[in-house]
Amino acid sequence: MKEGKSSENLFSEFPTISKSQWKEKTLADLKGADFDKKLVWRTLEGFNLQPYYASEDLIGLEYLRNFESSTLNMVDGSQGPRYWVNREKIVVEDAESANKAAIKALNSGADGLLFDLLGKEGIDIKKLLNNILPLHCSVSFIADRDAAKLIKGYFTYESENHIETSQLFGIINYDPIKNLTVKCKMASDGFEVVKEIIEITNSADRFYGLTVNSPQFQNSGSSLVQELAFTLNMAVEYIDKLGELGISAETVIKNMEFSMAVGTDYFPEIAKFRALRVLFYKIAESYGNSDYDPGDLNIHAVSSGWTKTLYDPYVNMLRNTTEAMSAVIGGCNAITIAPYNENFEAPTELSKRISRNVSNMLKEESYFDKIVDPSAGSY
């Protein structure tokens, strides 16, 4: 585009077509069939999704311009306008085999690791992370009650290897409120454990000590509105409870990542991720954090388990792909695509490779990392 020429002036040699003209043509093509019954999608969330939109639908939504850059990579220009970590989950049975699986994943296209250490937080961290270079990949953990001990051991180990704490990036996923929603019970000292974790991770701007999870809602059949409402309610509860323990709202928000499930409702899922930034911005503002940048919110997208089929598992590859597309366009910072057969059997090398390469395909073949906003509309 030439300097000084806005997108509004492109194709000015063609006549402007209004939305009413489009509808008039559509009604003629329907030959008397009911427009609303044939073409309008009534979503589970309670609103009508029209078959097409025009620039005139943006009237009254000017406030959204404040969020236009919130889904873009503003940190490292060499990475392109969109950047996300391809974070592969490694279910840990023992340190040696998990280490081999992690190195294989990194050598095969992953650039982030998510070690599932539930019940194994006392693992030998040196063996687990042998030959894994944290300056070149994101390292994250899923843990339970001993999460603080685990993360303290990790930070100490990297410090002994002359890695500055500020250079580490990743997350620790210990979510006692999620445990409450799933198991109907929560550790009595759950918030104290989160407080200890945040005190450790607060010095690392790119390492998030508190993860707020939504998959338990999405995988139980919630609507997108319910998922957002329940997840944001959890975030507010953490801010309040940790505030009572002496951690400021600003510090909690700085250390918070959202891990969001993403389903197959393509456009609504894009909207869900973007709405999360707008809504959480309002929450941060209500706690006095008036300088909060919605682009600072870290969002980890996880493929849905609810949408996967047992009887035609290869279809799950397609569903994983559309889910990943929604998450990336919606502005996720990291993505974990589950193997297509994970719901009913141990993942195979093939299924792990296919899931890992969904993200790589979107970058290397579809160039999703090079487009500013493919969902903005051509009109």
C-alpha positions in Angstrom: 0.0 0.0 0.0 1.3 3.4 -0.9 2.2 5.8 1.9 -0.8 8.0 2.9 -3.3 5.7 1.2 -5.8 4.2 3.6 -7.6 0.9 3.1 -10.9 2.8 2.8 -9.8 4.1 -0.6 -8.9 0.7 -2.1 -11.0 -0.3 -5.2 -12.7 3.2 -5.3 -13.3 2.6 -9.0 -16.1 0.1 -8.1 -19.5 1.3 -6.9 -20.3 1.0 -3.2 -22.8 -1.8 -2.5 -24.9 -1.4 0.7 -26.0 -4.3 2.9 -29.6 -3.7 2.0 -28.7 -4.3 -1.7 -27.0 -7.5 -0.8 -30.1 -8.7 1.1 -32.3 -7.7 -1.8 -30.3 -9.9 -4.1 -30.3 -12.7 -1.5 -34.1 -12.6 -1.2 -34.4 -12.8 -4.9 -32.2 -15.9 -5.0 -34.1 -17.6 -2.2 -37.3 -17.4 -4.3 -39.7 -16.8 -1.5 -38.0 -18.9 1.2 -37.7 -17.4 4.7 -34.4 -15.5 5.0 -34.2 -15.9 8.8 -35.0 -19.6 8.7 -32.6 -20.4 5.9 -29.6 -18.2 6.6 -29.6 -16.8 10.1 -27.7 -18.9 12.7 -29.3 -18.7 16.2 -26.4 -19.5 18.5 -26.4 -21.2 21.9 -25.3 -17.8 23.3 -28.6 -16.2 22.4 -27.8 -14.0 19.5 -28.4 -14.2 15.8 -25.4 -14.6 13.5 -26.1 -13.1 10.1 -24.8 -14.7 6.9 -22.8 -11.6 6.0 -21.7 -8.4 7.5 -20.7 -5.0 6.0 -18.7 -2.0 7.2 -21.9 -0.3 8.3 -22.3 -3.0 11.0 -19.3 -1.3 12.8 -21.3 1.8 13.5 -21.5 2.3 17.2 -18.5 0.1 17.9 -15.9 2.7 17.6 -14.6 2.0 21.1 -13.2 -1.3 19.8 -10.5 0.6 18.0 -8.7 0.8 21.4 -8.2 -2.9 21.1 -7.1 -3.1 17.5 -3.5 -3.9 18.2 -4.2 -6.0 21.3 -4.0 -9.3 19.4 -0.8 -8.5 17.6 2.9 -9.2 18.5 4.2 -5.9 19.7 7.4 -7.2 21.3 9.6 -8.6 18.6 9.1 -7.2 15.1 11.2 -9.9 13.5 8.6 -12.5 14.5 5.9 -10.9 12.3 2.6 -9.3 13.4 1.4 -12.6 15.0 3.5 -14.9 17.2 2.4 -17.8 19.3 4.3 -20.6 21.0 3.6 -24.1 19.8 3.5 -25.6 23.3 3.5 -29.4 23.3 2.2 -31.3 26.4 4.5 -34.0 27.7 2.8 -36.4 30.2 5.6 -37.3 32.5 6.0 -40.9 33.7 9.7 -40.7 34.5 12.4 -38.0 34.0 14.5 -39.8 31.4 11.7 -40.8 29.0 10.0 -37.4 29.4 13.3 -35.7 28.6 13.7 -37.7 25.4 10.1 -37.0 24.4 10.7 -33.3 25.0 13.9 -33.1 23.0 12.2 -35.0 20.1 9.3 -32.5 20.2 11.6 -29.5 20.1 13.6 -31.0 17.2 10.4 -31.7 15.3 8.8 -28.3 15.4 7.6 -27.5 18.9 9.0 -24.3 20.5 7.4 -24.8 23.9 7.1 -27.6 26.4 4.3 -28.2 28.9 5.3 -31.0 31.3 2.3 -32.6 33.0 3.8 -33.4 36.4 0.6 -34.0 38.4 1.6 -36.2 41.3 5.2 -36.1 40.3 6.3 -32.6 41.4 9.3 -34.1 43.3 10.9 -35.3 40.0 14.6 -34.8 39.4 14.5 -31.5 37.5 18.1 -31.9 36.3 17.2 -35.1 34.5 13.9 -33.8 33.2 15.5 -30.7 31.6 18.9 -32.1 30.6 20.0 -30.5 27.3 16.8 -28.3 27.1 17.8 -24.7 26.6 15.3 -22.3 28.2 16.6 -19.3 26.3 15.4 -20.9 23.1 12.1 -22.5 24.1 9.3 -21.9 26.5 9.2 -24.3 29.5 6.0 -24.8 31.4 4.6 -27.2 34.0 1.2 -28.6 35.2 1.4 -29.3 38.9 -0.7 -29.8 42.0 -0.1 -29.2 45.7 3.7 -29.2 45.5 3.7 -26.6 42.7 5.6 -24.0 44.7 8.3 -26.5 45.6 8.6 -27.5 41.9 8.9 -23.9 40.6 11.4 -23.0 43.3 13.5 -26.0 42.2 13.2 -25.0 38.5 14.3 -21.4 39.1 17.2 -22.5 41.3 18.3 -25.1 38.7 18.4 -22.5 35.9 20.1 -20.0 38.1 22.8 -22.5 38.8 23.2 -22.9 35.1 23.8 -19.1 34.9 20.3 -18.4 33.4 18.9 -15.1 34.6 15.4 -15.4 36.2 14.2 -12.6 34.0 15.0 -14.6 30.9 12.8 -17.5 31.7 9.4 -17.8 29.9 6.6 -20.2 30.4 3.9 -20.9 33.0 3.1 -23.0 36.1 -0.4 -24.3 35.9 -1.6 -24.9 39.4 -5.3 -23.9 39.7 -6.9 -24.8 43.0 -10.3 -23.3 42.0 -10.3 -25.6 38.9 -9.8 -28.4 41.3 -12.9 -27.2 43.2 -15.0 -27.1 40.1 -13.9 -30.5 38.9 -13.5 -32.5 42.2 -15.8 -30.4 44.5 -12.9 -29.9 46.9 -10.0 -27.6 47.1 -6.8 -27.7 49.2 -7.2 -25.6 52.3 -3.9 -23.8 51.6 -4.5 -23.5 47.8 -4.4 -19.7 47.8 -1.3 -19.7 50.0 0.5 -22.0 47.5 -0.4 -19.6 44.7 0.8 -16.7 46.7 4.2 -18.5 47.2 4.4 -19.2 43.5 3.8 -15.6 42.5 6.4 -14.4 45.0 8.9 -16.6 43.1 7.8 -15.9 39.6 7.2 -12.1 39.9 10.8 -11.3 39.0 10.3 -13.1 35.6 8.1 -10.9 33.4 7.5 -13.7 30.8 6.9 -16.5 33.3 3.3 -16.7 34.6 2.8 -18.0 38.1 -1.1 -18.2 38.0 -3.1 -20.0 35.3 -6.9 -19.6 35.2 -8.4 -22.6 33.3 -11.5 -22.8 31.2 -11.5 -26.3 29.6 -13.4 -27.9 32.4 -16.3 -25.6 31.5 -16.1 -26.0 27.7 -15.6 -29.8 28.0 -18.7 -30.0 30.2 -20.9 -28.4 27.5 -21.0 -24.7 28.5 -21.8 -22.0 26.0 -19.1 -19.6 25.1 -20.7 -16.9 27.2 -20.9 -19.2 30.2 -17.3 -20.2 29.7 -16.1 -16.6 29.7 -18.3 -15.7 32.7 -17.2 -18.6 34.8 -13.5 -18.2 33.9 -13.5 -14.4 34.5 -15.2 -15.1 37.8 -12.4 -17.4 38.8 -9.9 -14.7 37.9 -11.7 -12.2 40.1 -11.7 -14.7 43.0 -8.0 -15.1 42.7 -7.4 -11.3 42.7 -9.6 -10.9 45.8 -8.3 -13.9 47.8 -4.6 -13.1 47.0 -5.3 -9.5 47.9 -6.4 -10.6 51.3 -3.0 -12.4 51.5 -1.1 -9.2 50.8 -0.5 -9.5 47.0 -1.7 -6.4 45.0 -4.2 -6.8 42.2 -1.6 -5.4 39.8 0.9 -8.1 40.8 -1.7 -10.9 40.4 -2.8 -9.6 37.0 0.8 -9.3 35.9 1.4 -13.0 36.8 -1.9 -14.4 35.3 -2.4 -16.5 32.2 -5.7 -17.7 30.9 -5.7 -21.3 29.5 -8.8 -21.3 27.2 -10.4 -24.3 25.5 -11.2 -23.6 21.8 -14.1 -25.4 20.0 -15.3 -25.8 16.4 -17.7 -22.8 16.3 -15.2 -21.0 14.1 -16.2 -17.3 14.1 -17.7 -17.3 17.7 -14.5 -18.8 19.0 -12.5 -16.0 17.4 -14.9 -13.5 19.0 -14.5 -15.3 22.4 -10.8 -14.9 22.5 -11.0 -11.2 21.6 -13.9 -10.6 24.0 -11.7 -12.1 26.8 -9.2 -9.3 26.3 -11.9 -6.6 26.3 -13.6 -8.0 29.4 -10.4 -8.6 31.4 -9.3 -5.1 30.5 -12.5 -3.8 32.2 -11.8 -6.0 35.3 -8.2 -4.7 35.5 -9.5 -1.1 35.2 -12.0 -1.8 38.0 -9.1 -2.7 40.3 -7.5 0.6 39.7 -5.1 -0.6 37.0 -5.9 2.2 34.6 -2.7 1.7 32.6 -3.4 -2.0 31.8 -2.8 -2.9 28.2 -5.1 -5.6 27.0 -2.3 -6.8 24.7 -0.4 -7.8 27.8 -2.9 -10.5 28.6 -1.3 -13.9 28.0 -3.8 -16.5 26.5 -3.0 -20.2 26.1 -5.4 -22.0 23.7 -6.1 -25.7 24.3 -8.0 -27.8 21.7 -11.4 -29.0 23.0 -12.0 -32.5 24.2 -15.8 -32.0 23.9 -15.7 -31.7 20.1 -13.7 -34.9 19.4 -15.2 -38.2 18.1 -14.4 -41.8 19.0 -15.8 -43.5 15.9 -14.1 -41.4 13.2 -10.9 -40.2 14.9 -9.3 -38.8 11.7 -12.0 -36.2 11.5 -10.5 -34.9 14.8 -7.5 -33.7 12.7 -9.8 -31.3 10.8 -11.5 -30.2 14.0 -8.1 -29.5 15.7 -7.1 -27.5 12.7 -10.2 -25.2 12.6 -9.9 -24.8 16.4 -6.3 -23.8 16.1 -7.2 -21.3 13.3 -9.8 -19.7 15.6 -7.3 -19.4 18.4 -4.6 -17.9 16.3 -6.9 -15.3 14.6 -8.4 -14.6 18.0 -5.0 -13.7 19.3 -3.7 -16.5 21.5 -0.1 -16.3 22.7 0.5 -20.1 23.0 -1.4 -23.1 21.7 -1.5 -26.8 22.6 -3.2 -29.1 20.2 -4.0 -32.5 21.6 -3.4 -35.7 19.5 -6.5 -36.6 17.6 -6.8 -40.0 19.5 -5.9 -38.7 23.0 -9.5 -39.1 24.3 -9.6 -42.9 23.9 -6.1 -44.3 23.7 -2.4 -43.5 24.3 -1.3 -41.0 21.6 0.9 -42.6 18.9 4.0 -41.0 17.3 1.8 -40.3 14.3 -0.9 -38.5 16.2 1.6 -36.5 18.2 3.4 -35.4 15.0 0.1 -34.4 13.3 -1.0 -32.3 16.3 2.4 -30.7 16.6 2.4 -29.8 12.9 -1.0 -28.1 12.9 0.6 -24.9 14.4 3.6 -25.2 12.0 1.3 -25.6 9.0 -0.6 -22.4 10.0 2.8 -20.5 10.1 4.8 -22.1 7.3 2.1 -22.9 4.8 -0.8 -20.6 5.5 1.2 -17.6 6.8 -1.1 -16.8 9.7 1.8 -15.2 11.5 2.3 -12.7 8.7 -1.3 -11.3 8.4 -2.3 -8.5 10.7 -6.0 -9.3 11.0 -7.5 -11.8 8.5 -10.9 -11.6 10.3 -11.3 -7.8 9.9 -13.4 -8.2 6.8 -12.9 -7.1 3.2 -16.3 -5.4 2.7 
